[in-house]
Amino acid sequence: MNGISKHRSVGKCLLILLVGLYGASAWAGFIQVQGEARRLVQPEQARLSVSVTKLAEQPEQAMSQVDDVINKVLRRLEGAQIPPQQISAGHISLGPQYRYDDGQRHLLGFQASRDLSILVRVAEVGHWLGRLAEAGVTEIAAPQYLTLDDQALRDELYGLALADALTRAEALLPEGQTLGPVMEISELGGGGAPRAAMRESLDAGGRYVSGPVTEQVRLTVKVALN
């Protein structure tokens, strides 16, 4: 067989293979696509996460210094009537800290750390950043902005995401077939996780103002083929 005949034979085999694969997809009786929908909404709450780290000669001293700061923070939250369910205690760690000089290890002391996070109203972010710093916390993470659970908005986004998926399915229909009933719907990713603000600035009153956050729904949809 010459070179031209070999190429023709290989090309014919590839064509048969592609047709077979396409036919198997159609014979499977369904098409699976993804759809998504999103809305920009203004956040109502912010999560402030802080940590306190202290180094002391003895482990008890390090823990005592950390506890003093955390207890001061908790007293301020209690005085402001922040509900306990909006306060989350984080991790506690304690361990020795060393410095190495010319291969020699020298004990610096014992380091203790505690974490804490609170949920506050967006309008109070600036206020609490100041009060937490005054209480002696050693690190404050960037605020995480959240929206309150809005089932009506979520329902709307589910409907829009489903419509988007069906539109994509129509565009990918095999020739000669139509869409049948929806067989299965599953959601991709978590919808309740904190989202980052698009912007954050000070308003005329010196308060922190968050930009909108993105509420998003992503679905995988399996649709029967007729």
Disulfide bonds with the S-S distance in Angstrom:
none
